């Protein structure tokens, strides 16, 4: 994903925050603000199970309660302007409904989040993204260790982990369907209508 947008591939994890008001679950719709170029980015979500700070990568799995599927929606035009000005991406990433999430997936359903797990998204029935989490630049333990070195992670925090290539726009009137597969079987599928806000 970094390469397809012409961004340098990071050598250390980079992250941003989404407000809880960006969360949306089925059957509520995704709302696209007027004039925004909104793109889908499908991701594995890691649900934190207990409070931790400065978590060593080798201990990261002790802090995972389970997983979910999420869409990191991004107002690409707003993000580009922020990049050009050296500003944070909060406005581009944090609008209402910009973090659609699926149901909780128990640990037993995903023995290893970086092996035999794929995420995919379709827009109006056309596959747009489909890639394995093994392609992630940073594995889940590294992400937990990095984030917790900066801030305390708390129970029920949600950590998104990166997206495969194929990000693209969604428009009012479209339907977005996303899924998470383990060993070729869908363990989570979610679908959202896209409407104008």
TIRO-2110 file (N, C-alpha, C; in Angstrom, 1 decimal):
// TIRO-2110
0.8, -1.2, 0.0, N, 1, A
0.0, 0.0, 0.0, CA, 1, A
0.9, 1.3, 0.0, C, 1, A
1.9, 1.3, 0.8, N, 2, A
2.8, 2.4, 0.8, CA, 2, A
3.4, 2.7, -0.6, C, 2, A
3.8, 1.6, -1.3, N, 3, A
4.4, 1.7, -2.6, CA, 3, A
3.4, 2.2, -3.6, C, 3, A
2.1, 1.7, -3.5, N, 4, A
1.1, 2.1, -4.6, CA, 4, A
0.8, 3.6, -4.5, C, 4, A
0.9, 4.2, -3.3, N, 5, A
0.7, 5.6, -3.1, CA, 5, A
1.9, 6.5, -3.3, C, 5, A
3.0, 5.8, -3.7, N, 6, A
4.3, 6.6, -3.9, CA, 6, A
4.9, 7.0, -2.6, C, 6, A
4.6, 6.4, -1.5, N, 7, A
5.2, 6.7, -0.2, CA, 7, A
6.4, 5.9, 0.1, C, 7, A
7.3, 6.4, 0.8, N, 8, A
8.5, 5.6, 1.2, CA, 8, A
8.0, 4.5, 2.2, C, 8, A
8.6, 3.3, 2.0, N, 9, A
8.2, 2.2, 2.9, CA, 9, A
8.9, 2.5, 4.3, C, 9, A
8.1, 2.6, 5.3, N, 10, A
8.6, 2.9, 6.6, CA, 10, A
9.6, 1.9, 7.2, C, 10, A
10.5, 2.4, 8.0, N, 11, A
11.5, 1.5, 8.6, CA, 11, A
11.1, 1.2, 10.1, C, 11, A
10.2, 2.1, 10.6, N, 12, A
9.7, 1.9, 11.9, CA, 12, A
8.1, 2.1, 11.8, C, 12, A
7.3, 1.5, 12.7, N, 13, A
5.9, 1.7, 12.6, CA, 13, A
5.5, 3.2, 12.7, C, 13, A
4.5, 3.6, 12.0, N, 14, A
4.0, 4.9, 12.0, CA, 14, A
2.5, 4.8, 12.3, C, 14, A
2.0, 5.6, 13.2, N, 15, A
0.6, 5.4, 13.5, CA, 15, A
-0.1, 6.8, 13.7, C, 15, A
-1.4, 6.7, 13.7, N, 16, A
-2.3, 7.9, 13.9, CA, 16, A
-3.5, 7.4, 14.7, C, 16, A
-4.3, 8.3, 15.2, N, 17, A
-5.4, 8.0, 16.1, CA, 17, A
-6.7, 8.2, 15.4, C, 17, A
-7.7, 7.4, 15.6, N, 18, A
-9.1, 7.6, 15.2, CA, 18, A
-10.0, 7.8, 16.4, C, 18, A
-10.8, 8.8, 16.4, N, 19, A
-11.7, 8.9, 17.5, CA, 19, A
-12.8, 7.8, 17.6, C, 19, A
-13.4, 7.6, 18.7, N, 20, A
-14.4, 6.6, 18.8, CA, 20, A
-15.6, 6.9, 18.0, C, 20, A
-15.8, 8.2, 17.7, N, 21, A
-17.0, 8.6, 16.9, CA, 21, A
-16.8, 8.2, 15.4, C, 21, A
-15.6, 7.7, 15.1, N, 22, A
-15.4, 7.2, 13.7, CA, 22, A
-15.9, 5.7, 13.6, C, 22, A
-16.1, 5.1, 14.7, N, 23, A
-16.6, 3.7, 14.7, CA, 23, A
-18.0, 3.6, 14.2, C, 23, A
-18.3, 2.6, 13.3, N, 24, A
-19.6, 2.3, 12.9, CA, 24, A
-19.7, 0.8, 12.7, C, 24, A
-20.9, 0.2, 13.0, N, 25, A
-21.1, -1.2, 12.8, CA, 25, A
-22.4, -1.4, 12.0, C, 25, A
-22.5, -2.6, 11.4, N, 26, A
-23.7, -2.9, 10.7, CA, 26, A
-25.0, -2.8, 11.6, C, 26, A
-26.1, -2.4, 11.1, N, 27, A
-26.4, -2.0, 9.7, CA, 27, A
-26.3, -0.5, 9.4, C, 27, A
-25.7, 0.2, 10.3, N, 28, A
-25.5, 1.7, 10.0, CA, 28, A
-24.7, 1.9, 8.7, C, 28, A
-24.9, 3.0, 8.0, N, 29, A
-24.2, 3.2, 6.8, CA, 29, A
-22.8, 3.9, 7.0, C, 29, A
-22.0, 3.9, 6.0, N, 30, A
-20.8, 4.7, 5.9, CA, 30, A
-21.3, 6.0, 5.3, C, 30, A
-20.9, 7.2, 5.9, N, 31, A
-21.3, 8.5, 5.5, CA, 31, A
-20.1, 9.2, 4.8, C, 31, A
-20.3, 9.6, 3.6, N, 32, A
-19.2, 10.3, 2.8, CA, 32, A
-19.5, 11.8, 2.8, C, 32, A
-18.7, 12.6, 3.4, N, 33, A
-18.9, 14.1, 3.4, CA, 33, A
-18.9, 14.6, 2.0, C, 33, A
-19.7, 15.6, 1.7, N, 34, A
-19.7, 16.2, 0.4, CA, 34, A
-18.3, 16.7, 0.0, C, 34, A
-17.9, 16.5, -1.2, N, 35, A
-16.6, 17.0, -1.7, CA, 35, A
-15.4, 16.2, -1.3, C, 35, A
-15.5, 15.1, -0.5, N, 36, A
-14.4, 14.3, 0.0, CA, 36, A
-14.1, 13.1, -1.0, C, 36, A
-12.9, 12.9, -1.2, N, 37, A
-12.4, 11.7, -2.0, CA, 37, A
-12.1, 10.6, -1.0, C, 37, A
-13.1, 9.8, -0.6, N, 38, A
-12.9, 8.8, 0.4, CA, 38, A
-12.5, 7.5, -0.1, C, 38, A
-11.4, 6.9, 0.4, N, 39, A
-10.9, 5.6, 0.0, CA, 39, A
-11.1, 4.6, 1.1, C, 39, A
-11.2, 3.3, 0.6, N, 40, A
-11.3, 2.2, 1.5, CA, 40, A
-9.9, 1.6, 1.7, C, 40, A
-9.6, 1.1, 3.0, N, 41, A
-8.4, 0.4, 3.3, CA, 41, A
-8.8, -0.7, 4.3, C, 41, A
-8.9, -1.9, 3.8, N, 42, A
-9.3, -3.0, 4.7, CA, 42, A
-8.2, -3.5, 5.5, C, 42, A
-8.4, -3.8, 6.8, N, 43, A
-7.4, -4.1, 7.7, CA, 43, A
-7.8, -5.2, 8.8, C, 43, A
-6.9, -6.0, 9.3, N, 44, A
-7.0, -6.8, 10.4, CA, 44, A
-7.0, -5.8, 11.6, C, 44, A
-7.9, -6.0, 12.6, N, 45, A
-7.9, -5.2, 13.8, CA, 45, A
-7.6, -6.1, 15.0, C, 45, A
-6.7, -5.6, 15.9, N, 46, A
-6.3, -6.3, 17.1, CA, 46, A
-7.0, -5.7, 18.3, C, 46, A
-7.7, -6.4, 19.0, N, 47, A
-8.4, -5.9, 20.2, CA, 47, A
-7.5, -6.2, 21.4, C, 47, A
-7.2, -5.1, 22.1, N, 48, A
-6.3, -5.2, 23.3, CA, 48, A
-7.1, -5.8, 24.5, C, 48, A
-6.5, -6.7, 25.2, N, 49, A
-7.2, -7.4, 26.3, CA, 49, A
-7.0, -6.9, 27.7, C, 49, A
-5.8, -6.2, 27.8, N, 50, A
-5.5, -5.7, 29.2, CA, 50, A
-4.5, -4.5, 29.0, C, 50, A
-4.5, -3.7, 30.0, N, 51, A
-3.6, -2.5, 30.0, CA, 51, A
-2.2, -2.9, 30.0, C, 51, A
-1.4, -2.2, 29.1, N, 52, A
0.0, -2.5, 29.1, CA, 52, A
0.8, -1.3, 28.5, C, 52, A
2.0, -1.1, 29.0, N, 53, A
2.9, -0.1, 28.5, CA, 53, A
4.3, -0.7, 28.3, C, 53, A
5.0, -0.2, 27.3, N, 54, A
6.3, -0.8, 27.0, CA, 54, A
6.3, -2.3, 26.9, C, 54, A
5.4, -2.8, 26.1, N, 55, A
5.2, -4.3, 26.0, CA, 55, A
6.3, -4.8, 25.0, C, 55, A
7.0, -5.8, 25.5, N, 56, A
8.0, -6.4, 24.6, CA, 56, A
7.3, -7.2, 23.5, C, 56, A
7.9, -7.2, 22.3, N, 57, A
7.2, -8.0, 21.2, CA, 57, A
7.0, -9.4, 21.6, C, 57, A
7.9, -10.0, 22.3, N, 58, A
7.7, -11.5, 22.7, CA, 58, A
6.6, -11.7, 23.7, C, 58, A
6.1, -10.6, 24.3, N, 59, A
5.0, -10.8, 25.2, CA, 59, A
3.7, -10.2, 24.7, C, 59, A
3.7, -9.8, 23.4, N, 60, A
2.6, -9.0, 22.9, CA, 60, A
1.3, -9.9, 22.9, C, 60, A
1.4, -11.2, 22.6, N, 61, A
0.2, -12.0, 22.5, CA, 61, A
-0.5, -12.1, 23.9, C, 61, A
0.2, -11.8, 25.0, N, 62, A
-0.5, -11.9, 26.3, CA, 62, A
-1.4, -10.7, 26.4, C, 62, A
-1.4, -9.7, 25.6, N, 63, A
-2.2, -8.5, 25.7, CA, 63, A
-3.3, -8.5, 24.6, C, 63, A
-3.5, -9.5, 23.8, N, 64, A
-4.5, -9.6, 22.8, CA, 64, A
-5.7, -10.3, 23.3, C, 64, A
-6.9, -9.7, 23.2, N, 65, A
-8.1, -10.4, 23.6, CA, 65, A
-8.7, -11.1, 22.4, C, 65, A
-8.5, -10.6, 21.2, N, 66, A
-9.1, -11.2, 20.0, CA, 66, A
-8.8, -10.2, 18.9, C, 66, A
-9.7, -10.4, 17.8, N, 67, A
-9.4, -9.6, 16.6, CA, 67, A
-10.8, -9.1, 16.0, C, 67, A
-10.7, -8.3, 15.0, N, 68, A
-11.9, -7.9, 14.3, CA, 68, A
-11.4, -7.5, 12.9, C, 68, A
-12.4, -7.2, 12.0, N, 69, A
-12.1, -6.7, 10.7, CA, 69, A
-12.5, -5.3, 10.7, C, 69, A
-11.7, -4.4, 10.0, N, 70, A
-12.0, -3.0, 10.0, CA, 70, A
-11.7, -2.4, 8.7, C, 70, A
-12.4, -1.3, 8.4, N, 71, A
-12.0, -0.4, 7.3, CA, 71, A
-11.5, 0.9, 7.8, C, 71, A
-10.3, 1.2, 7.4, N, 72, A
-9.6, 2.5, 7.7, CA, 72, A
-10.0, 3.4, 6.6, C, 72, A
-11.1, 4.1, 6.7, N, 73, A
-11.5, 5.0, 5.6, CA, 73, A
-10.7, 6.3, 5.7, C, 73, A
-10.3, 6.8, 4.5, N, 74, A
-9.4, 8.0, 4.5, CA, 74, A
-9.9, 9.0, 3.4, C, 74, A
-10.1, 10.2, 3.8, N, 75, A
-10.4, 11.3, 2.9, CA, 75, A
-9.0, 11.6, 2.2, C, 75, A
-8.8, 11.0, 1.1, N, 76, A
-7.5, 11.1, 0.4, CA, 76, A
-7.1, 12.5, 0.1, C, 76, A
-8.0, 13.3, -0.3, N, 77, A
-7.7, 14.7, -0.7, CA, 77, A
-7.3, 15.5, 0.6, C, 77, A
-8.0, 15.3, 1.7, N, 78, A
-7.6, 16.0, 2.9, CA, 78, A
-6.3, 15.5, 3.4, C, 78, A
-6.0, 14.2, 3.3, N, 79, A
-4.7, 13.6, 3.7, CA, 79, A
-3.6, 14.2, 2.9, C, 79, A
-3.8, 14.4, 1.6, N, 80, A
-2.7, 14.9, 0.7, CA, 80, A
-2.4, 16.3, 1.1, C, 80, A
-3.4, 17.1, 1.4, N, 81, A
-3.1, 18.5, 1.8, CA, 81, A
-2.4, 18.5, 3.2, C, 81, A
-2.8, 17.6, 4.1, N, 82, A
-2.1, 17.6, 5.4, CA, 82, A
-0.6, 17.2, 5.2, C, 82, A
-0.4, 16.2, 4.3, N, 83, A
1.0, 15.8, 4.0, CA, 83, A
1.8, 16.9, 3.5, C, 83, A
1.3, 17.7, 2.5, N, 84, A
2.0, 18.8, 1.9, CA, 84, A
2.4, 19.9, 3.0, C, 84, A
1.5, 20.0, 4.0, N, 85, A
1.8, 21.0, 5.0, CA, 85, A
2.5, 20.5, 6.2, C, 85, A
2.8, 19.2, 6.2, N, 86, A
3.4, 18.5, 7.4, CA, 86, A
2.5, 18.4, 8.6, C, 86, A
1.2, 18.4, 8.3, N, 87, A
0.2, 18.3, 9.4, CA, 87, A
-0.2, 16.9, 9.7, C, 87, A
-0.8, 16.7, 10.9, N, 88, A
-1.3, 15.3, 11.2, CA, 88, A
-2.5, 14.9, 10.3, C, 88, A
-2.8, 13.6, 10.3, N, 89, A
-3.8, 13.1, 9.4, CA, 89, A
-5.2, 13.0, 10.1, C, 89, A
-5.3, 13.6, 11.3, N, 90, A
-6.6, 13.4, 12.1, CA, 90, A
-7.8, 13.7, 11.3, C, 90, A
-7.8, 14.8, 10.6, N, 91, A
-9.0, 15.2, 9.8, CA, 91, A
-9.3, 14.2, 8.7, C, 91, A
-8.3, 13.7, 8.1, N, 92, A
-8.5, 12.8, 7.0, CA, 92, A
-8.9, 11.4, 7.4, C, 92, A
-8.6, 11.0, 8.6, N, 93, A
-8.8, 9.6, 9.1, CA, 93, A
-10.0, 9.6, 10.1, C, 93, A
-10.4, 10.7, 10.7, N, 94, A
-11.2, 10.6, 11.9, CA, 94, A
-12.6, 11.1, 11.7, C, 94, A
-13.1, 11.3, 10.5, N, 95, A
-14.5, 11.7, 10.3, CA, 95, A
-15.5, 10.6, 10.8, C, 95, A
-16.7, 11.1, 11.1, N, 96, A
-17.7, 10.1, 11.5, CA, 96, A
-17.9, 9.0, 10.5, C, 96, A
-18.0, 7.8, 11.0, N, 97, A
-18.1, 6.5, 10.3, CA, 97, A
-16.9, 6.1, 9.5, C, 97, A
-15.7, 6.7, 9.8, N, 98, A
-14.5, 6.4, 9.0, CA, 98, A
-13.8, 5.2, 9.6, C, 98, A
-14.4, 4.4, 10.5, N, 99, A
-13.8, 3.2, 11.0, CA, 99, A
-14.9, 2.1, 11.1, C, 99, A
-15.4, 1.6, 10.0, N, 100, A
-16.4, 0.5, 10.1, CA, 100, A
-15.7, -0.7, 10.7, C, 100, A
-16.3, -1.4, 11.6, N, 101, A
-15.8, -2.6, 12.3, CA, 101, A
-16.8, -3.7, 12.3, C, 101, A
-16.2, -4.9, 12.2, N, 102, A
-17.0, -6.1, 12.2, CA, 102, A
-17.2, -6.6, 13.6, C, 102, A
-17.7, -7.8, 13.8, N, 103, A
-17.9, -8.4, 15.1, CA, 103, A
-16.5, -8.9, 15.7, C, 103, A
-16.5, -9.1, 17.0, N, 104, A
-15.3, -9.6, 17.7, CA, 104, A
-15.0, -11.0, 17.2, C, 104, A
-13.7, -11.3, 16.9, N, 105, A
-13.3, -12.6, 16.5, CA, 105, A
-12.4, -13.2, 17.6, C, 105, A
-12.8, -14.3, 18.2, N, 106, A
-12.0, -14.9, 19.3, CA, 106, A
-10.6, -15.3, 18.9, C, 106, A
-9.7, -15.3, 19.8, N, 107, A
-8.3, -15.8, 19.6, CA, 107, A
-8.3, -17.2, 18.9, C, 107, A
-9.2, -18.0, 19.3, N, 108, A
-9.2, -19.4, 18.8, CA, 108, A
-9.4, -19.5, 17.3, C, 108, A
-10.1, -18.5, 16.8, N, 109, A
-10.3, -18.5, 15.3, CA, 109, A
-9.1, -18.0, 14.5, C, 109, A
-8.2, -17.4, 15.1, N, 110, A
-7.0, -16.9, 14.4, CA, 110, A
-5.7, -17.3, 15.3, C, 110, A
-5.2, -18.5, 15.1, N, 111, A
-4.1, -18.9, 15.9, CA, 111, A
-2.9, -18.0, 15.7, C, 111, A
-2.6, -17.5, 14.5, N, 112, A
-1.5, -16.6, 14.3, CA, 112, A
-2.0, -15.6, 13.3, C, 112, A
-2.0, -14.3, 13.7, N, 113, A
-2.5, -13.2, 12.9, CA, 113, A
-1.7, -12.9, 11.6, C, 113, A
-0.5, -13.5, 11.6, N, 114, A
0.4, -13.2, 10.4, CA, 114, A
0.6, -14.5, 9.6, C, 114, A
-0.2, -15.5, 9.8, N, 115, A
-0.1, -16.7, 9.0, CA, 115, A
-1.5, -17.2, 8.5, C, 115, A
-1.6, -17.5, 7.2, N, 116, A
-2.9, -18.0, 6.7, CA, 116, A
-4.1, -17.1, 6.9, C, 116, A
-3.9, -15.8, 7.1, N, 117, A
-5.0, -14.9, 7.3, CA, 117, A
-4.9, -13.9, 6.1, C, 117, A
-6.1, -13.6, 5.5, N, 118, A
-6.2, -12.6, 4.4, CA, 118, A
-7.4, -11.7, 4.7, C, 118, A
-7.3, -10.5, 4.2, N, 119, A
-8.4, -9.5, 4.3, CA, 119, A
-8.7, -9.1, 2.9, C, 119, A
-10.0, -8.8, 2.6, N, 120, A
-10.5, -8.5, 1.3, CA, 120, A
-11.6, -7.5, 1.4, C, 120, A
-11.8, -6.7, 0.3, N, 121, A
-12.9, -5.8, 0.2, CA, 121, A
-13.4, -5.7, -1.2, C, 121, A
-14.7, -5.7, -1.4, N, 122, A
-15.4, -5.6, -2.7, CA, 122, A
-16.2, -4.3, -2.6, C, 122, A
-16.3, -3.6, -3.8, N, 123, A
-17.2, -2.4, -4.0, CA, 123, A
-18.1, -2.8, -5.1, C, 123, A
-19.4, -2.8, -4.8, N, 124, A
-20.4, -3.1, -5.8, CA, 124, A
-20.1, -4.5, -6.4, C, 124, A
-19.7, -5.4, -5.6, N, 125, A
-19.4, -6.8, -6.1, CA, 125, A
-18.1, -7.0, -6.8, C, 125, A
-17.3, -6.0, -6.9, N, 126, A
-16.0, -6.1, -7.6, CA, 126, A
-14.9, -6.1, -6.6, C, 126, A
-14.0, -7.1, -6.6, N, 127, A
-12.9, -7.3, -5.7, CA, 127, A
-11.9, -6.1, -5.9, C, 127, A
-11.6, -5.4, -4.9, N, 128, A
-10.7, -4.3, -4.9, CA, 128, A
-9.4, -4.5, -4.2, C, 128, A
-9.5, -5.2, -3.0, N, 129, A
-8.3, -5.5, -2.2, CA, 129, A
-8.5, -6.9, -1.8, C, 129, A
-7.4, -7.7, -1.8, N, 130, A
-7.4, -9.0, -1.3, CA, 130, A
-5.9, -9.4, -1.1, C, 130, A
-5.5, -9.5, 0.2, N, 131, A
-4.1, -9.8, 0.4, CA, 131, A
-3.9, -10.4, 1.8, C, 131, A
-2.8, -11.2, 1.9, N, 132, A
-2.5, -11.8, 3.2, CA, 132, A
-1.8, -10.9, 4.2, C, 132, A
-2.1, -11.1, 5.5, N, 133, A
-1.5, -10.3, 6.5, CA, 133, A
0.0, -10.7, 6.6, C, 133, A
0.5, -11.8, 6.0, N, 134, A
1.9, -12.1, 6.1, CA, 134, A
2.7, -11.1, 5.3, C, 134, A
2.0, -10.3, 4.4, N, 135, A
2.7, -9.2, 3.6, CA, 135, A
2.9, -7.9, 4.4, C, 135, A
2.3, -7.9, 5.6, N, 136, A
2.5, -6.6, 6.4, CA, 136, A
3.9, -6.3, 6.6, C, 136, A
4.2, -5.0, 6.6, N, 137, A
5.6, -4.6, 6.8, CA, 137, A
6.0, -4.9, 8.2, C, 137, A
5.1, -4.7, 9.2, N, 138, A
5.4, -4.9, 10.6, CA, 138, A
4.4, -6.0, 11.1, C, 138, A
4.8, -7.0, 11.8, N, 139, A
3.9, -8.0, 12.3, CA, 139, A
3.3, -7.5, 13.6, C, 139, A
2.2, -8.1, 13.9, N, 140, A
1.4, -7.7, 15.1, CA, 140, A
2.2, -7.5, 16.4, C, 140, A
3.1, -8.4, 16.8, N, 141, A
3.8, -8.1, 18.0, CA, 141, A
4.7, -6.8, 17.9, C, 141, A
5.3, -6.6, 16.8, N, 142, A
6.0, -5.3, 16.6, CA, 142, A
5.2, -4.1, 16.7, C, 142, A
4.0, -4.2, 16.2, N, 143, A
3.0, -3.0, 16.2, CA, 143, A
2.6, -2.7, 17.7, C, 143, A
2.3, -3.8, 18.4, N, 144, A
1.9, -3.6, 19.8, CA, 144, A
3.1, -3.1, 20.6, C, 144, A
4.3, -3.6, 20.4, N, 145, A
5.4, -3.1, 21.1, CA, 145, A
5.7, -1.6, 20.8, C, 145, A
5.6, -1.3, 19.5, N, 146, A
5.9, 0.1, 19.1, CA, 146, A
4.9, 1.1, 19.7, C, 146, A
3.6, 0.8, 19.6, N, 147, A
2.5, 1.7, 20.0, CA, 147, A
2.6, 1.8, 21.6, C, 147, A
2.9, 0.7, 22.3, N, 148, A
2.9, 0.7, 23.7, CA, 148, A
4.2, 1.4, 24.3, C, 148, A
5.2, 1.6, 23.4, N, 149, A
6.4, 2.3, 23.9, CA, 149, A
6.1, 3.8, 23.9, C, 149, A
5.0, 4.2, 23.3, N, 150, A
4.7, 5.7, 23.2, CA, 150, A
3.5, 6.0, 24.1, C, 150, A
2.5, 5.1, 24.1, N, 151, A
1.4, 5.4, 25.0, CA, 151, A
0.9, 4.1, 25.6, C, 151, A
0.2, 4.2, 26.7, N, 152, A
-0.4, 3.0, 27.3, CA, 152, A
-1.5, 2.5, 26.5, C, 152, A
-1.5, 1.2, 26.2, N, 153, A
-2.7, 0.5, 25.6, CA, 153, A
-3.6, 0.0, 26.7, C, 153, A
-4.9, 0.3, 26.4, N, 154, A
-5.9, -0.1, 27.4, CA, 154, A
-6.8, -1.2, 26.9, C, 154, A
-7.5, -1.9, 27.8, N, 155, A
-8.4, -2.9, 27.4, CA, 155, A
-9.5, -2.3, 26.5, C, 155, A
-9.7, -3.1, 25.4, N, 156, A
-10.7, -2.8, 24.3, CA, 156, A
-10.2, -1.7, 23.3, C, 156, A
-8.9, -1.2, 23.5, N, 157, A
-8.4, -0.4, 22.4, CA, 157, A
-8.3, -1.3, 21.2, C, 157, A
-8.4, -0.7, 20.0, N, 158, A
-8.4, -1.4, 18.7, CA, 158, A
-7.2, -0.9, 17.9, C, 158, A
-6.3, -1.8, 17.5, N, 159, A
-5.1, -1.4, 16.8, CA, 159, A
-5.3, -2.0, 15.4, C, 159, A
-5.3, -1.1, 14.4, N, 160, A
-5.4, -1.6, 13.0, CA, 160, A
-3.9, -1.8, 12.5, C, 160, A
-3.8, -2.7, 11.5, N, 161, A
-2.4, -3.2, 11.3, CA, 161, A
-1.9, -3.0, 9.9, C, 161, A
-2.6, -2.4, 9.0, N, 162, A
-2.1, -2.1, 7.7, CA, 162, A
-3.0, -2.8, 6.6, C, 162, A
-2.8, -2.3, 5.4, N, 163, A
-3.8, -2.7, 4.3, CA, 163, A
-3.0, -3.2, 3.1, C, 163, A
-3.6, -4.2, 2.4, N, 164, A
-3.0, -4.6, 1.1, CA, 164, A
-3.2, -3.6, 0.0, C, 164, A
-2.5, -3.8, -1.1, N, 165, A
-2.6, -2.9, -2.2, CA, 165, A
-4.0, -3.0, -2.8, C, 165, A
-4.4, -1.9, -3.5, N, 166, A
-5.7, -1.9, -4.1, CA, 166, A
-6.7, -0.9, -3.5, C, 166, A
-6.2, 0.0, -2.6, N, 167, A
-7.0, 1.0, -2.1, CA, 167, A
-7.7, 1.9, -3.2, C, 167, A
-8.9, 2.3, -2.9, N, 168, A
-9.5, 3.1, -3.9, CA, 168, A
-10.8, 3.8, -3.4, C, 168, A
-11.5, 4.6, -4.2, N, 169, A
-12.6, 5.4, -3.8, CA, 169, A
-13.9, 4.6, -3.6, C, 169, A
-14.7, 5.1, -2.7, N, 170, A
-16.1, 4.7, -2.5, CA, 170, A
-17.0, 5.9, -2.6, C, 170, A
-18.2, 5.7, -3.2, N, 171, A
-19.1, 6.8, -3.5, CA, 171, A
-20.4, 6.5, -2.9, C, 171, A
-21.2, 7.6, -2.6, N, 172, A
-22.6, 7.4, -2.2, CA, 172, A
-23.3, 6.6, -3.2, C, 172, A
-24.1, 5.6, -2.7, N, 173, A
-24.9, 4.8, -3.5, CA, 173, A
-24.3, 3.4, -3.7, C, 173, A
-23.0, 3.3, -3.4, N, 174, A
-22.3, 2.0, -3.5, CA, 174, A
-22.5, 1.1, -2.3, C, 174, A
-22.1, -0.2, -2.4, N, 175, A
-22.1, -1.1, -1.3, CA, 175, A
-20.7, -1.6, -1.2, C, 175, A
-20.2, -1.6, 0.1, N, 176, A
-18.9, -2.1, 0.4, CA, 176, A
-19.0, -3.4, 1.2, C, 176, A
-18.4, -4.4, 0.8, N, 177, A
-18.4, -5.7, 1.5, CA, 177, A
-17.0, -6.1, 1.8, C, 177, A
-16.7, -6.5, 3.0, N, 178, A
-15.3, -6.8, 3.4, CA, 178, A
-15.3, -8.1, 4.2, C, 178, A
-14.2, -8.8, 4.1, N, 179, A
-14.1, -10.1, 4.8, CA, 179, A
-12.7, -10.4, 5.3, C, 179, A
-12.6, -11.3, 6.2, N, 180, A
-11.4, -11.8, 6.8, CA, 180, A
-11.4, -13.3, 6.7, C, 180, A
-10.4, -13.9, 6.1, N, 181, A
-10.4, -15.4, 5.9, CA, 181, A
-9.2, -15.9, 6.6, C, 181, A
-9.4, -17.1, 7.2, N, 182, A
-8.4, -17.9, 7.8, CA, 182, A
-8.3, -19.3, 7.2, C, 182, A
-7.2, -19.6, 6.6, N, 183, A
-7.0, -20.9, 5.9, CA, 183, A
-8.1, -21.1, 4.8, C, 183, A
-8.4, -19.9, 4.1, N, 184, A
-9.3, -20.0, 3.0, CA, 184, A
-10.8, -19.9, 3.3, C, 184, A
-11.1, -19.8, 4.6, N, 185, A
-12.5, -19.8, 5.0, CA, 185, A
-12.8, -18.4, 5.7, C, 185, A
-13.9, -17.8, 5.2, N, 186, A
-14.3, -16.5, 5.8, CA, 186, A
-14.7, -16.7, 7.3, C, 186, A
-14.1, -16.0, 8.2, N, 187, A
-14.5, -16.0, 9.6, CA, 187, A
-15.3, -14.7, 10.0, C, 187, A
-15.2, -13.8, 9.1, N, 188, A
-15.9, -12.5, 9.3, CA, 188, A
-16.2, -11.9, 8.0, C, 188, A
-17.5, -11.4, 7.8, N, 189, A
-17.9, -10.7, 6.6, CA, 189, A
-18.8, -9.6, 7.1, C, 189, A
-18.5, -8.4, 6.5, N, 190, A
-19.4, -7.2, 6.9, CA, 190, A
-19.7, -6.5, 5.6, C, 190, A
-20.9, -5.8, 5.6, N, 191, A
-21.3, -5.1, 4.5, CA, 191, A
-22.0, -3.8, 4.9, C, 191, A
-21.7, -2.7, 4.1, N, 192, A
-22.2, -1.4, 4.5, CA, 192, A
-22.7, -0.7, 3.2, C, 192, A
-23.8, 0.0, 3.4, N, 193, A
-24.2, 1.0, 2.3, CA, 193, A
-23.4, 2.3, 2.5, C, 193, A
-23.1, 2.9, 1.4, N, 194, A
-22.4, 4.2, 1.4, CA, 194, A
-23.4, 5.3, 1.1, C, 194, A
-23.6, 6.3, 1.9, N, 195, A
-24.5, 7.4, 1.7, CA, 195, A
-23.8, 8.7, 1.8, C, 195, A
-24.4, 9.7, 1.2, N, 196, A
-23.9, 11.1, 1.3, CA, 196, A
-24.2, 11.7, 2.7, C, 196, A
-23.2, 12.4, 3.2, N, 197, A
-23.4, 13.0, 4.6, CA, 197, A
-23.6, 14.5, 4.4, C, 197, A
END
